C-alpha cells in the first residue's frame, strides 16, 4: 500500500467507532477565505460545486453550495459557501448572519445507516440519509467523491450542523498533492465549542454520539477514536485566549497538530499572520492563530505528542 493509500485508509474509523472527520467554516466569499488560508501556508483543493440525491435512486441535483478543503493527514477542514438559492444555501446564509466561522462538525462513521437508526432510537429524529457527491480531478482523470451524510433537523443541536459522514471514496479526497502544507499542519486533534453550560452540552453530545463525557469545571471533554470535543465557557475562553464570542453557542475553533511548532511559527510569521504564544493552558506550548474576518474563529497549533489544551 502506498503512503497516500495508507493516509486515505486511515481516515475511516473502526466499525462501531467514531472519529472527528472534519469541521466546516461557512464563509460568504470563498476567494477571500482562500487568500487567508494560502497566506497561512495551507494547500487548498480546487473549488468544487456540490450535488446531492434527496432520496435513494433520486435525481442528482445541485446543492446550491460549493467548497474548498484543507486535507490533513488526519481529518480535514472544509470551507463552504452558498452559490444559489436552494434550501442548503439558505441555511448557510442564515448561519453566516450569526457569525462567519465553523458551523459544522462531522463525525466520521463506518456505517451511516446504523448511526441513523441509533439516533432515531435516541430521539433525535434524524432526516433521511443524504447521498452527497462532487467531482474531483486526480492524476488519472476525473473521479467522483461520494459520501453518506446523516443530519438531524435544524435547531436540534443548537451549536450548528452536527452530523455523521461516511466516506465511500477517501482515496479521491486524500491525494498526496493536497496533504502537505507549508506550515507543517498534520491533523485535526480537537474542536473547541463555546457554550454557557458545558455540562449540558457535553452530556447532550454524549447522548448524540454514544461517547463518554468527561467531567470538568469550566471545560468538559469527549474523546472519539481520533479527535476530541472540548466544551468551554465564554468566560474561560476569554480569560485563557483573550477571545470574545460573537454569539452563543459558538463553535469557536480547533486544535491542529503540526510537525514542528517552531517551523509552523516561522511560516505563519512569514505570511504576515497574527500569532501569539498561549499561557494559562496546562501542558506544553500552544500557538494561537486568530483567523481574519473572512474565515472567523481560531486555530491552536500543537505538536502531536502534546496534551490537548485544558481550559479548567
C-alpha positions, 0 to 999 in steps of 0.5 A: 500500500502506498503512503497516500493509500495508507493516509486515505485508509486511515481516515475511516474509523473502526466499525462501531467507532467514531472519529472527528472527520472534519469541521466546516467554516461557512464563509460568504466569499470563498476567494477571500477565505482562500487568500487567508488560508494560502497566506497561512501556508495551507494547500487548498483543493480546487473549488468544487460545486456540490450535488446531492440525491434527496432520496435513494435512486433520486435525481442528482441535483445541485446543492446550491453550495460549493467548497474548498478543503484543507486535507490533513493527514488526519481529518480535514477542514472544509470551507463552504459557501452558498452559490444559489438559492436552494434550501442548503444555501439558505441555511448557510446564509442564515448561519453566516448572519450569526457569525462567519466561522465553523458551523459544522462538525462531522463525525466520521462513521463506518456505517451511516445507516446504523448511526441513523437508526441509533439516533432515531432510537435516541430521539433525535429524529434524524432526516433521511440519509443524504447521498452527497457527491462532487467531482474531483480531478486526480492524476488519472482523470476525473473521479467522483467523491461520494459520501453518506451524510446523516443530519438531524433537523435544524435547531436540534443541536443548537451549536450548528450542523452536527452530523455523521459522514461516511466516506465511500471514496477517501482515496479521491479526497486524500491525494498526496498533492493536497496533504502537505502544507507549508506550515507543517499542519498534520491533523485535526486533534480537537474542536473547541465549542463555546457554550454557557453550560458545558455540562449540558452540552457535553452530556447532550453530545454524549447522548448524540454520539454514544461517547463518554463525557468527561467531567470538568469545571469550566471545560468538559471533554469527549474523546472519539477514536481520533479527535476530541470535543472540548466544551468551554465557557465564554468566560474561560475562553476569554480569560485563557485566549483573550477571545470574545464570542460573537454569539452563543453557542459558538463553535469557536475553533480547533486544535491542529497538530503540526510537525514542528511548532517552531517551523509552523511559527516561522511560516505563519510569521512569514505570511504576515499572520497574527500569532501569539504564544498561549499561557494559562493552558496546562501542558506544553506550548500552544500557538494561537492563530486568530483567523481574519474576518473572512474565515472567523474563529481560531486555530491552536497549533500543537505538536502531536505528542502534546496534551490537548489544551485544558481550559479548567 
